[in-house]
Amino acid sequence: QVRLLESGGGLVQAGGSLRLSCAVSGSIFRLNAMDWYRQAPGKQRDLVATITTGGVGRNYADSVKGRFIISRDNTKNTVYLQMNNLKPEDTAVYYCHTIINGVNYWGEGTLVTVSS
């Protein structure tokens, strides 16, 4: 059974930083591209960042380019999202996501709140 478990969310002031982690179990992690999504209150869930299996290919939403960095450690089956210069509009529940054999897998999310 594939499981994704996020951690690292919390309350931070604008301009601050947080690092989210997503530990993956039940799959061959190094074979999976990984994503981070976020969902703000009353809004749809949006893609924030993606990383390819080897970690070389990375893509970001325009709203986070230059501030967020996605990375992975295939020895620890973990993907990270380093979030710098946080803004109040980054407030959301952040979800880890992957697709395996056409099936979408999501974590339960971790809440990030950025105060102004």
C-alpha distances in whole Angstrom, upper triangle without the diagonal:
4,6,10,13,16,20,23,25,28,32,34,37,38,38,36,32,29,26,22,19,16,14,10,8,5,8,11,13,16,16,15,17,17,19,20,21,24,25,28,30,31,30,27,24,25,24,25,24,22,22,22,20,23,24,27,27,27,28,29,30,34,34,32,33,35,34,30,28,25,24,21,20,18,19,18,15,16,18,21,24,27,29,33,36,34,36,36,34,31,30,27,23,22,18,16,15,13,13,11,13,15,12,13,10,12,13,15,18,21,24,27,31,34,37,40
4,7,10,13,17,20,22,25,29,31,34,35,35,32,29,26,23,19,16,13,11,7,6,4,6,10,10,14,13,12,14,13,15,16,18,20,22,25,27,28,27,24,21,22,21,22,21,19,18,18,17,20,20,24,23,23,24,25,26,30,30,28,30,31,30,26,24,21,20,17,17,16,17,15,12,13,15,18,20,24,26,30,33,31,32,33,31,28,27,24,21,18,15,12,11,10,10,9,12,13,10,10,7,9,10,13,15,18,22,24,28,31,34,37
4,7,10,13,17,18,22,25,27,31,32,32,29,26,23,20,16,13,10,8,6,5,6,8,12,11,15,15,13,15,13,14,15,16,18,20,23,25,26,25,23,20,21,19,20,19,18,18,19,17,20,20,24,23,22,23,24,25,29,28,26,28,30,28,24,23,19,19,16,17,15,17,14,11,12,13,16,18,21,23,27,30,28,30,30,28,25,24,21,18,16,12,10,10,10,12,12,15,16,13,11,8,8,7,10,12,15,18,21,24,27,31,34
4,7,10,14,15,18,22,24,27,28,28,26,22,19,16,13,10,6,6,5,7,9,10,13,11,14,15,12,13,11,11,11,13,15,17,20,22,24,23,20,17,18,17,17,16,15,16,17,16,19,18,21,21,20,20,21,22,25,25,23,24,26,24,20,19,16,16,14,14,14,16,13,10,9,10,12,14,18,19,23,26,24,26,26,25,22,21,18,15,12,9,7,8,9,12,12,16,16,13,11,7,6,5,8,9,11,15,17,21,24,27,30
4,7,10,12,15,19,21,25,26,26,23,20,17,14,10,8,5,5,7,9,12,13,15,13,16,18,15,16,13,13,12,14,15,17,19,21,23,22,21,18,19,18,17,17,17,17,19,18,20,19,23,23,21,22,21,22,26,25,22,24,26,23,20,19,16,16,14,15,15,16,13,11,9,10,11,13,16,18,22,24,22,24,24,24,20,19,17,13,11,9,8,10,12,15,16,20,20,17,14,11,9,5,7,8,9,13,15,19,22,25,28
4,7,8,12,16,17,21,22,22,20,17,13,11,7,6,4,7,9,12,15,16,18,15,18,19,16,16,13,12,10,12,12,14,17,19,21,20,19,16,17,16,15,15,15,16,19,19,20,19,22,22,19,20,19,20,23,21,19,21,22,20,16,16,14,14,13,15,16,17,14,12,9,9,9,10,13,14,18,21,19,21,21,20,17,16,14,10,8,7,7,10,13,16,18,22,22,19,16,13,10,6,7,6,6,10,12,15,18,21,25
4,6,9,13,15,18,20,20,17,14,10,9,6,5,6,8,12,14,18,19,21,18,20,22,19,19,15,15,12,14,14,16,17,19,22,22,21,18,19,18,16,17,18,18,21,21,22,20,23,23,21,21,20,21,24,22,19,22,22,19,16,16,14,15,14,15,17,18,14,14,11,11,10,10,12,13,16,19,17,19,20,20,16,15,14,11,9,10,10,14,16,20,22,25,25,23,20,16,13,10,10,8,6,9,10,14,16,19,23
4,7,10,11,15,17,17,14,11,7,6,5,6,9,11,15,18,21,22,23,20,22,24,22,21,17,16,13,15,14,16,17,19,23,22,22,19,19,18,16,17,18,19,22,22,23,21,24,24,21,21,20,20,23,21,18,20,20,17,14,15,14,15,15,16,19,19,16,16,13,12,10,9,10,11,13,16,14,17,17,18,15,14,13,11,10,11,12,16,19,22,24,28,28,26,22,19,16,13,13,10,7,9,8,12,13,16,20
4,7,9,13,14,15,12,10,7,8,6,9,11,14,17,20,23,24,26,22,24,26,23,22,18,16,13,13,12,13,14,16,19,19,19,17,17,17,15,16,19,20,23,24,25,23,25,25,22,21,19,19,21,19,17,19,20,16,14,15,15,17,17,19,22,23,19,19,15,14,12,11,11,10,13,15,12,14,14,15,12,10,10,8,8,11,12,16,19,23,25,29,28,26,22,20,16,13,12,9,5,5,5,8,10,13,17
4,6,10,12,14,11,10,8,10,10,12,15,17,21,23,27,28,29,26,28,30,27,26,22,20,16,16,14,15,14,16,19,20,21,19,19,20,18,19,22,23,27,28,29,26,28,28,25,24,22,21,23,20,18,21,21,17,16,18,18,20,21,22,25,26,23,22,19,18,15,14,13,12,14,15,12,13,13,15,12,10,10,10,11,14,16,20,23,27,29,33,32,29,26,23,19,16,15,12,8,6,5,6,8,11,14
4,7,10,12,10,10,9,12,13,16,18,21,24,27,30,31,33,29,31,33,30,28,25,22,19,18,16,16,15,16,19,20,21,20,21,21,19,21,24,26,29,31,31,28,30,30,26,26,23,22,23,20,18,21,21,17,17,19,20,22,24,25,28,29,26,26,22,21,18,16,15,13,13,14,11,12,11,13,11,9,11,12,13,16,19,22,26,30,32,36,35,32,29,26,22,20,18,15,11,8,6,5,6,7,11
4,7,8,6,7,8,11,13,16,19,22,26,29,32,33,34,30,31,33,31,29,25,23,19,19,16,17,16,17,21,21,23,21,21,21,19,20,24,25,29,30,31,28,29,29,25,25,22,21,22,18,17,19,19,15,15,17,19,21,23,25,28,29,27,27,23,21,18,15,13,11,11,10,8,9,9,12,11,10,12,14,14,18,20,24,27,31,33,37,36,34,30,28,24,22,21,17,14,11,8,6,5,6,9
4,6,6,8,10,14,16,20,23,26,29,32,36,36,37,33,34,36,33,31,28,25,21,21,18,19,17,18,22,22,24,23,22,23,20,22,25,27,31,33,33,30,31,30,27,26,22,22,22,18,17,19,18,15,16,19,21,23,26,28,31,32,30,30,26,24,20,18,15,12,11,9,8,8,8,12,11,11,14,16,17,21,23,26,30,33,36,40,39,37,33,31,27,25,24,20,17,14,11,8,5,5,6
4,5,9,11,15,17,20,23,27,30,33,36,36,37,33,34,36,33,30,27,24,21,20,18,18,16,18,21,21,23,22,21,21,18,20,24,26,30,32,32,29,30,29,25,24,20,19,19,15,14,17,16,12,14,17,20,23,26,28,31,33,30,30,26,24,20,17,15,11,10,7,5,5,6,10,9,10,14,17,17,21,23,26,29,33,36,39,38,36,32,31,27,26,25,21,18,15,12,9,6,6,5
4,7,10,14,16,20,23,26,29,33,36,36,36,32,33,35,32,29,26,24,20,21,19,20,19,21,24,23,24,23,22,22,18,20,23,25,28,31,30,27,27,27,23,22,19,19,18,15,13,15,13,10,12,15,18,21,24,26,30,31,29,29,26,23,19,16,13,10,7,4,5,6,9,12,11,13,16,18,18,22,23,26,29,33,36,39,38,37,33,31,28,26,26,22,19,17,13,12,9,9,9
4,7,11,13,17,20,23,27,30,34,33,34,30,31,33,30,28,25,22,19,20,18,20,19,21,24,23,25,23,22,21,18,19,22,23,27,29,29,25,26,26,23,22,19,19,19,16,14,16,14,11,12,14,17,19,22,24,27,29,26,27,23,21,17,14,11,8,6,5,6,8,11,13,11,12,15,17,17,20,21,25,28,31,34,38,37,35,32,30,26,24,24,20,17,15,12,11,8,10,11
4,7,10,13,17,20,23,27,30,30,30,26,27,29,27,24,21,19,16,17,16,19,18,21,24,23,24,22,20,19,16,16,19,20,24,26,25,22,23,23,20,20,17,18,18,16,13,15,13,9,9,11,14,16,18,20,24,25,22,23,19,17,13,10,7,5,4,6,6,10,12,14,11,12,14,16,14,17,18,22,24,28,31,34,34,32,29,27,24,22,21,18,15,14,11,11,10,12,14
4,6,10,13,16,20,23,27,27,27,23,24,27,24,22,19,17,14,15,14,17,17,20,23,22,22,20,19,18,15,15,18,19,22,23,24,20,22,22,19,19,17,18,19,16,13,15,15,11,10,11,12,14,16,18,21,22,19,20,16,14,10,8,6,5,7,9,8,12,13,15,11,12,13,13,12,14,15,19,22,25,28,32,31,29,26,23,20,18,18,15,12,11,9,10,10,13,15
4,7,10,13,16,20,23,23,23,20,21,23,21,19,16,15,12,14,14,17,18,21,24,23,23,20,19,17,14,14,15,16,19,20,20,17,19,20,17,17,16,17,19,17,14,16,15,12,9,9,10,11,12,14,17,18,16,16,12,10,7,6,4,6,9,12,11,14,16,17,13,14,14,14,11,13,13,16,19,23,25,29,28,27,24,21,18,16,17,14,11,12,10,13,13,17,19
4,7,10,13,17,20,20,21,17,19,21,18,17,13,12,10,12,12,15,16,19,22,21,20,17,16,15,13,12,14,14,18,18,19,16,19,19,16,17,15,17,19,17,14,16,17,14,11,10,9,10,11,13,16,17,14,14,10,8,5,5,6,8,11,14,13,16,17,17,13,13,13,11,9,10,9,13,16,20,22,26,25,23,20,17,15,12,13,10,8,10,9,13,14,18,20
4,7,10,13,17,17,18,14,16,18,16,15,12,12,10,13,14,17,19,22,24,23,22,18,18,16,14,13,14,14,16,16,17,15,18,19,16,18,17,19,21,20,17,19,19,16,13,12,10,10,9,10,13,14,11,10,7,6,5,7,9,11,15,18,17,19,21,20,17,17,15,13,10,10,9,12,14,18,19,23,24,22,19,16,13,11,12,11,9,12,12,16,18,21,24
4,6,10,13,13,15,11,14,16,13,13,10,10,9,12,14,16,19,22,24,23,21,17,17,15,14,13,13,13,15,15,16,15,18,18,16,17,17,19,22,21,19,20,21,19,15,14,11,11,9,10,12,13,10,8,5,5,6,9,12,14,18,21,19,22,23,22,18,18,16,13,10,9,6,9,11,15,16,20,20,18,15,12,10,8,10,9,10,13,14,18,20,24,27
4,7,10,11,12,10,12,14,13,14,11,12,12,15,17,20,22,25,27,26,24,20,20,19,18,16,15,15,16,15,16,16,19,20,19,20,20,22,26,25,22,24,24,22,19,17,14,12,10,10,10,11,8,6,4,7,9,12,15,17,21,24,23,25,26,26,22,22,20,17,14,12,9,11,12,15,16,19,20,18,16,13,11,9,12,12,12,16,18,21,23,27,30
4,7,7,9,7,10,12,10,12,10,12,13,16,18,21,24,26,28,26,24,21,21,19,18,17,15,14,15,13,15,15,19,19,19,20,21,23,26,26,24,25,26,24,21,19,15,14,11,11,10,11,9,6,6,8,11,14,17,20,24,27,26,28,29,28,24,24,21,18,15,12,9,10,10,12,12,16,17,15,13,10,10,9,12,13,15,18,20,24,26,30,33
4,6,8,8,11,13,12,14,13,15,17,19,21,23,27,29,30,29,27,23,24,22,22,20,19,17,17,15,17,18,22,22,22,24,25,26,30,30,27,29,30,28,24,22,19,17,14,13,12,12,10,7,9,12,15,18,21,24,27,31,29,31,32,31,28,27,24,21,18,16,13,13,12,13,12,16,17,15,14,11,12,11,14,16,17,21,23,27,30,33,36
4,7,8,12,12,12,15,14,17,19,21,23,25,29,31,32,31,28,25,25,23,24,22,20,19,18,16,19,20,23,23,24,25,26,28,32,32,30,31,32,31,27,25,21,20,17,16,14,14,13,10,12,15,18,21,24,27,31,34,32,34,35,34,30,30,27,23,21,18,15,14,12,13,11,13,16,14,14,11,13,13,16,18,20,24,26,30,33,36,39
4,5,9,8,8,12,12,15,18,20,23,25,29,31,32,30,28,24,24,22,23,21,18,16,15,13,15,17,20,20,21,23,24,26,30,31,29,29,31,30,26,24,20,18,15,14,12,13,12,9,12,14,17,20,24,26,30,33,32,34,35,33,30,30,27,24,21,18,14,13,10,11,8,11,14,12,13,11,13,14,17,19,21,25,27,31,33,37,39
4,6,6,7,11,12,16,18,21,24,27,31,33,35,32,29,26,25,23,23,21,17,15,14,10,13,15,18,19,20,22,24,26,30,31,29,29,30,29,26,23,19,17,14,13,9,11,11,8,11,13,17,20,23,26,30,33,32,35,36,34,31,31,29,26,23,20,16,14,12,12,10,12,15,14,15,14,16,17,20,21,23,27,28,32,34,38,40
4,5,5,8,9,13,15,18,21,24,28,30,32,30,27,23,23,20,20,17,14,12,11,8,10,12,15,16,16,19,21,23,27,27,25,25,26,26,22,19,15,13,10,9,7,9,9,6,8,10,13,16,20,23,26,29,29,31,32,31,27,28,26,23,20,17,13,12,10,11,10,13,15,15,14,13,14,14,18,19,20,24,25,29,31,34,37
4,6,8,10,13,16,20,23,26,29,32,34,32,29,25,24,21,20,17,14,11,9,6,7,9,12,14,15,18,20,23,26,28,25,25,26,25,22,19,15,12,9,9,6,8,10,7,10,10,14,17,20,23,26,30,29,32,33,32,28,30,27,25,22,19,15,14,12,13,12,14,17,17,17,15,17,18,21,21,23,26,27,31,32,36,38
4,7,10,13,17,20,23,26,30,33,34,31,28,24,23,20,20,17,14,11,9,6,8,11,13,14,15,18,20,23,26,28,26,25,27,27,23,20,17,15,12,12,9,12,13,10,12,13,16,19,22,25,28,31,31,33,35,33,29,31,28,26,22,19,16,14,10,10,9,11,14,14,15,14,17,18,22,22,24,27,28,32,33,37,39
4,6,10,13,16,19,22,26,29,30,27,24,21,20,16,17,14,11,9,7,5,9,10,13,12,13,15,18,20,23,25,23,23,24,24,21,18,14,13,11,12,10,13,14,10,11,11,14,16,20,22,25,29,28,30,31,29,26,27,25,22,19,16,12,10,7,7,7,10,12,12,12,11,13,15,19,19,21,24,25,29,30,34,36
4,7,11,13,17,20,24,27,28,25,22,18,17,13,14,11,7,6,4,5,8,8,11,9,10,11,14,16,20,21,19,19,21,21,18,15,12,11,10,12,11,15,15,12,12,10,13,14,17,20,23,26,25,27,28,26,23,25,22,21,17,14,11,9,6,8,9,12,12,13,12,12,13,15,18,18,20,23,23,27,28,32,34
4,7,10,14,17,20,23,25,22,19,16,14,11,11,9,6,5,7,8,10,9,12,11,10,11,12,14,18,19,17,17,19,19,15,13,9,9,9,11,11,15,14,11,10,7,10,11,14,16,20,23,22,24,25,23,20,21,19,17,13,11,7,6,5,8,10,14,14,13,11,10,10,12,15,14,16,19,19,23,24,28,30
4,7,10,13,17,20,21,18,16,12,11,7,7,6,4,6,9,11,13,11,14,12,10,9,10,11,15,16,14,15,17,16,13,12,9,10,11,14,14,18,16,14,12,9,10,10,13,14,18,20,19,21,22,20,16,18,15,14,10,8,6,5,6,9,12,16,15,14,11,10,10,11,14,12,14,16,17,20,21,25,27
4,7,10,13,17,19,16,14,10,9,6,5,5,6,9,12,14,16,14,16,14,11,11,10,10,14,13,12,13,16,14,11,11,8,11,12,15,16,19,17,15,12,9,9,8,11,12,15,18,16,17,18,16,13,14,12,10,7,6,5,6,9,12,15,19,18,16,13,12,10,10,12,10,11,13,13,16,18,21,23
4,7,10,14,15,12,10,6,5,4,5,7,9,12,15,17,20,17,19,17,14,12,10,10,13,12,12,14,17,15,12,13,12,14,16,19,20,23,21,18,16,13,12,10,13,13,16,18,16,16,17,14,11,12,9,8,6,5,6,7,10,13,17,20,18,16,13,12,10,10,11,9,11,12,12,15,17,20,22
4,7,10,12,10,8,5,5,7,7,10,12,16,19,21,23,21,22,20,17,15,12,11,14,12,11,15,17,15,13,15,14,17,18,21,23,26,23,21,18,15,14,12,14,13,16,17,14,14,14,11,9,9,6,5,4,6,9,10,14,17,20,23,21,19,15,15,11,11,11,9,9,9,9,12,14,17,19
4,7,8,6,6,4,6,9,10,13,16,19,22,24,27,24,26,24,20,18,15,13,16,14,14,17,20,18,16,18,17,20,22,25,26,29,26,24,21,19,17,15,17,16,18,19,16,15,13,11,9,8,5,5,7,8,12,13,16,19,22,25,22,20,17,16,13,13,12,9,10,9,10,12,14,17,19
4,6,5,7,7,9,12,12,16,19,22,25,27,30,27,28,26,23,20,17,15,16,14,14,18,20,18,17,20,19,23,24,27,29,32,29,27,24,21,20,17,18,16,18,18,14,13,11,8,8,6,4,6,9,11,15,16,20,22,26,29,26,24,20,20,16,16,14,12,12,10,10,10,12,14,16
4,6,8,10,12,15,16,19,22,25,29,31,33,30,32,30,26,24,21,18,20,17,18,22,24,22,21,23,23,26,28,31,32,35,32,30,27,24,23,20,22,19,21,21,17,15,12,11,11,9,7,8,12,14,17,19,23,25,28,31,28,26,22,21,18,18,15,13,13,11,12,11,13,15,17
4,7,10,12,16,17,21,23,27,30,32,35,32,34,31,28,25,22,19,21,18,20,23,26,24,23,26,25,28,30,33,34,37,34,32,29,27,25,23,25,22,24,24,20,18,15,13,14,12,10,11,14,16,19,20,24,25,29,31,28,26,22,22,19,19,17,16,16,14,15,15,17,18,20
4,7,9,12,14,18,20,24,27,29,32,29,31,28,25,22,19,16,17,15,17,20,23,22,20,23,23,26,28,31,32,35,32,30,27,24,23,21,23,20,22,22,19,17,15,12,12,11,9,11,13,14,17,18,21,23,26,28,25,24,20,20,18,18,17,15,16,14,15,15,17,19,20
4,6,10,12,16,18,21,24,26,29,27,28,25,22,19,17,14,16,15,17,20,23,21,20,22,21,24,26,29,30,33,31,28,25,23,22,20,22,20,23,23,20,19,17,14,14,13,11,11,12,12,15,15,18,19,23,25,22,20,17,17,15,16,16,14,16,15,16,17,19,21,23
4,7,9,12,14,18,20,23,25,23,25,22,19,17,15,12,15,14,15,18,21,19,17,19,18,21,22,25,26,29,27,24,22,19,19,17,19,18,21,21,18,18,17,14,13,12,9,9,9,9,12,12,14,16,20,22,19,18,14,14,12,13,13,11,13,13,14,16,18,21,23
4,6,9,12,15,18,21,23,21,22,19,16,13,11,9,12,11,12,14,18,17,15,16,15,19,20,24,25,28,26,23,21,18,17,15,17,16,19,19,17,16,16,13,11,13,10,11,10,10,12,11,14,16,20,22,19,18,15,15,13,15,15,13,15,15,15,16,18,21,22
4,6,8,12,14,17,20,17,18,15,12,10,8,7,10,10,10,12,16,15,13,14,12,15,17,21,22,25,23,21,18,15,15,13,15,15,17,19,17,17,18,15,13,14,12,12,10,9,10,10,12,14,17,20,18,17,14,14,13,14,16,13,15,16,15,18,19,22,24
4,7,11,14,17,19,16,17,14,11,8,6,5,9,8,7,9,12,11,9,10,9,13,15,19,20,24,22,20,17,13,12,10,12,11,14,15,14,14,16,13,10,13,11,12,9,10,10,11,13,16,19,22,20,20,16,16,14,15,16,13,14,14,13,16,16,20,21
4,7,10,13,15,12,13,11,7,6,4,6,10,10,8,9,12,11,8,8,7,10,12,16,17,21,20,17,15,11,10,8,11,11,14,16,15,17,18,16,13,16,14,14,11,11,10,10,12,14,18,21,19,19,16,16,14,15,17,15,15,17,16,18,19,22,24
4,7,10,12,9,11,8,6,5,7,9,13,14,12,12,14,14,11,10,7,9,10,14,15,19,18,15,13,10,11,10,13,14,17,19,19,20,22,20,17,19,17,17,13,12,10,9,10,12,15,18,17,17,14,14,14,15,18,16,17,19,19,22,22,26,27
4,7,8,6,7,6,5,7,9,12,15,17,14,14,15,16,12,10,7,7,8,11,12,16,16,13,12,9,10,10,13,15,18,21,21,23,25,23,20,22,20,19,16,14,11,11,10,12,15,17,17,18,16,15,15,16,20,18,19,21,21,24,25,28,30
4,6,5,6,5,7,9,12,15,18,20,18,17,19,19,16,13,10,9,9,12,11,15,16,13,13,11,13,14,16,19,22,25,24,27,29,27,23,25,24,22,19,17,14,12,11,12,13,16,16,17,16,16,17,18,22,21,22,24,24,28,28,32,34
4,6,8,8,10,13,16,19,22,24,21,20,22,22,19,16,12,10,9,10,9,12,14,11,12,11,13,15,18,21,24,27,27,29,31,29,26,28,26,24,20,18,15,13,11,12,12,15,16,17,16,16,17,18,22,22,23,26,26,29,30,34,36
4,6,8,10,13,17,20,23,24,22,20,21,22,19,15,12,10,8,9,8,12,14,12,13,12,14,16,18,21,23,27,27,30,32,31,27,29,28,26,22,21,17,16,14,16,16,18,20,21,20,19,20,21,25,24,25,27,27,31,31,35,37
4,6,7,11,13,17,20,21,18,17,17,18,15,11,9,7,6,9,9,12,13,12,12,10,11,13,14,17,20,23,24,26,29,27,24,26,25,24,20,19,15,15,14,16,17,20,21,21,20,19,20,20,23,22,22,25,24,27,28,31,33
4,6,10,13,17,19,21,18,16,17,18,16,12,10,9,10,12,12,16,17,16,15,13,14,15,16,19,20,23,24,27,30,28,25,28,27,26,22,21,18,18,17,18,20,22,22,24,22,22,22,23,26,25,25,27,26,29,29,33,34
4,7,10,14,16,18,16,14,15,17,15,12,10,10,11,14,14,18,19,17,16,14,14,14,16,18,20,23,23,25,28,26,23,26,25,24,21,20,17,16,15,16,18,20,20,22,20,20,21,22,25,24,24,26,25,28,28,32,33
4,7,11,13,15,13,11,12,14,11,9,7,8,11,14,15,19,19,17,15,12,12,12,13,15,17,19,20,22,24,22,19,22,21,21,18,17,15,15,14,16,19,21,21,21,19,19,19,20,23,21,21,23,22,25,25,28,29
4,7,9,12,10,9,11,12,10,9,9,11,13,17,18,22,22,20,18,14,14,12,14,14,16,18,18,20,22,20,17,20,19,20,16,16,15,14,15,16,19,22,21,21,19,19,19,20,23,20,21,22,21,23,23,26,27
4,6,8,7,6,9,10,8,8,9,12,15,19,20,24,23,21,18,15,13,11,12,12,14,15,15,16,18,16,14,17,16,17,14,15,14,14,16,18,21,24,22,22,20,20,19,19,21,19,19,20,18,20,20,23,24
4,5,6,6,10,11,9,11,11,15,18,22,23,27,26,24,21,17,16,13,14,13,14,15,14,15,16,14,12,15,15,16,14,15,15,15,17,19,23,25,23,23,20,20,19,20,21,18,19,19,17,19,18,21,22
4,6,5,9,10,10,13,14,17,21,24,26,30,29,27,24,20,18,15,16,14,15,15,14,14,16,13,13,16,16,18,17,18,19,19,21,23,26,29,27,27,24,24,23,23,24,22,21,21,19,20,19,21,21
4,6,9,9,9,12,14,18,21,25,27,30,29,27,24,20,18,14,14,12,12,12,11,10,12,10,9,13,13,16,15,17,18,19,21,24,27,30,28,27,24,24,22,22,23,20,19,18,16,16,15,18,18
4,6,5,6,9,11,15,18,21,24,27,25,24,21,17,15,11,11,8,9,10,9,10,12,10,9,12,13,15,13,15,16,18,20,23,26,29,27,27,23,23,21,21,22,18,18,17,14,15,14,17,17
4,5,6,8,11,14,18,21,24,26,26,25,21,18,15,12,12,10,10,11,12,13,16,14,12,16,17,19,16,18,18,19,21,23,27,29,28,28,25,25,23,23,25,21,21,20,18,19,18,20,20
4,6,8,11,14,18,21,24,26,26,25,22,18,16,13,11,10,9,9,11,13,16,15,14,17,19,20,18,20,20,22,23,26,29,32,31,31,28,27,25,25,26,23,22,21,19,20,18,20,20
4,7,10,13,17,20,23,25,24,24,20,17,14,10,8,6,5,6,8,10,13,13,11,14,16,18,16,18,18,20,22,26,29,32,31,30,27,26,24,23,24,20,19,18,15,16,14,17,17
4,7,10,14,17,20,22,21,20,17,13,10,7,5,4,6,9,9,12,14,14,11,14,14,15,13,15,15,17,19,22,25,28,27,27,23,22,20,19,21,17,16,16,14,15,14,18,19
4,7,10,13,16,19,18,17,14,11,8,6,5,7,8,12,12,15,18,17,14,17,17,17,14,15,14,16,17,21,23,26,26,26,23,21,20,19,21,18,17,18,16,18,18,21,22
4,7,11,13,16,15,14,11,7,6,5,6,9,12,15,15,18,20,19,15,18,17,16,13,13,11,13,14,17,20,23,23,22,19,18,17,16,19,16,16,17,16,19,19,23,24
4,7,10,12,12,11,9,6,5,7,8,11,14,18,18,21,23,22,19,21,20,19,15,15,12,14,14,17,19,22,23,22,20,19,18,17,20,18,17,19,18,22,22,25,27
4,6,9,8,8,6,4,6,9,11,14,17,21,21,24,26,25,21,23,22,20,16,15,12,13,13,16,17,21,21,21,19,17,17,16,19,18,18,20,20,23,24,28,30
4,5,5,6,5,6,8,12,13,17,20,23,24,27,29,28,24,26,24,23,19,18,15,16,15,18,18,22,23,23,21,19,19,18,21,20,20,22,22,26,27,30,32
4,5,5,7,8,11,15,17,20,23,27,27,30,32,31,27,28,27,24,21,19,15,16,14,17,16,19,21,21,20,18,18,18,21,21,21,25,25,28,30,33,36
4,6,8,11,13,17,18,22,25,29,29,32,34,33,29,30,29,26,23,21,18,18,17,20,19,22,24,24,23,20,21,20,23,23,23,26,26,30,31,35,37
4,5,9,11,15,17,20,23,27,26,30,31,31,27,27,26,23,20,19,15,17,16,19,19,22,24,23,21,18,18,17,20,19,19,23,23,27,28,32,35
4,7,10,14,17,20,23,27,26,29,30,29,26,26,24,22,18,16,13,13,13,15,15,18,20,19,18,15,15,14,17,17,18,21,22,26,28,31,34
4,7,10,13,16,19,23,22,25,27,26,22,23,21,18,15,13,10,12,12,15,16,20,21,19,17,15,14,12,15,15,15,18,19,23,24,28,30
4,7,10,13,16,20,19,22,24,23,19,20,18,16,13,11,8,10,11,14,16,19,20,19,16,14,13,12,15,14,14,17,17,20,22,25,28
4,6,10,13,16,16,19,21,20,16,17,16,15,11,11,9,12,13,17,19,23,23,22,19,17,15,13,15,13,13,15,14,18,19,22,25
4,6,10,13,12,15,17,17,13,14,14,13,10,11,10,12,15,18,21,24,24,23,20,18,15,14,16,13,12,13,12,15,16,19,21
4,7,10,10,14,16,16,13,15,15,15,12,14,13,16,18,22,24,28,28,26,23,21,19,17,19,16,14,14,12,15,14,18,20
4,7,7,10,13,13,9,12,13,13,11,14,14,17,20,23,26,30,29,28,24,23,20,18,19,16,13,13,10,12,11,14,16
4,5,9,12,13,10,13,15,16,15,17,18,21,23,27,30,33,32,31,28,26,24,22,23,19,17,16,12,13,11,14,15
4,7,10,11,10,12,15,17,16,20,21,24,26,30,33,36,35,34,30,29,26,25,25,21,18,17,13,13,10,12,12
4,7,8,6,9,12,14,14,17,19,22,25,28,31,35,33,32,28,27,24,22,22,18,15,14,10,9,7,9,10
4,5,5,8,11,14,14,18,20,23,26,29,33,36,34,33,29,28,25,23,23,19,17,14,11,9,6,8,8
4,5,6,9,13,14,18,21,23,27,30,33,36,34,33,29,28,24,23,22,18,16,13,10,7,5,6,6
4,5,8,12,13,16,19,21,25,27,31,34,32,30,26,26,22,22,21,17,16,13,10,9,8,9,10
4,6,9,10,13,16,18,22,25,28,31,29,28,24,23,20,19,18,14,13,10,8,8,7,10,11
4,7,9,13,16,18,22,25,28,32,30,28,24,23,19,18,16,13,11,8,5,5,5,8,11
4,6,9,13,15,19,22,25,28,26,24,20,19,15,14,13,9,8,6,6,7,9,12,14
4,7,10,13,17,20,23,26,24,22,18,16,12,11,9,6,5,4,6,8,11,15,17
4,7,10,14,17,20,23,22,20,16,14,10,9,9,5,5,6,7,10,13,16,19
4,6,10,13,16,20,18,16,12,10,7,6,7,4,7,9,11,14,17,20,23
4,7,11,13,17,16,14,11,8,6,5,8,7,9,12,13,17,19,23,26
4,7,10,13,12,11,7,6,5,7,10,10,13,15,17,20,22,26,29
4,7,10,10,8,6,5,7,9,13,13,16,19,20,24,26,30,32
4,7,6,5,5,6,9,12,15,16,19,22,24,27,29,33,35
4,5,5,7,8,11,14,17,19,22,25,27,30,32,36,39
4,6,9,10,14,17,20,22,25,28,30,34,36,39,42
4,7,10,13,17,20,21,24,27,29,32,34,38,40
4,6,10,13,16,18,22,24,26,30,32,36,38
4,7,10,13,15,18,21,23,26,28,32,34
4,7,10,12,15,18,21,24,27,30,33
4,7,8,12,15,17,20,23,27,29
4,5,9,12,15,18,21,25,28
4,7,10,13,16,20,23,26
4,7,10,13,16,19,23
4,7,10,13,16,20
4,6,10,13,16
4,7,10,13
4,6,10
4,7
4
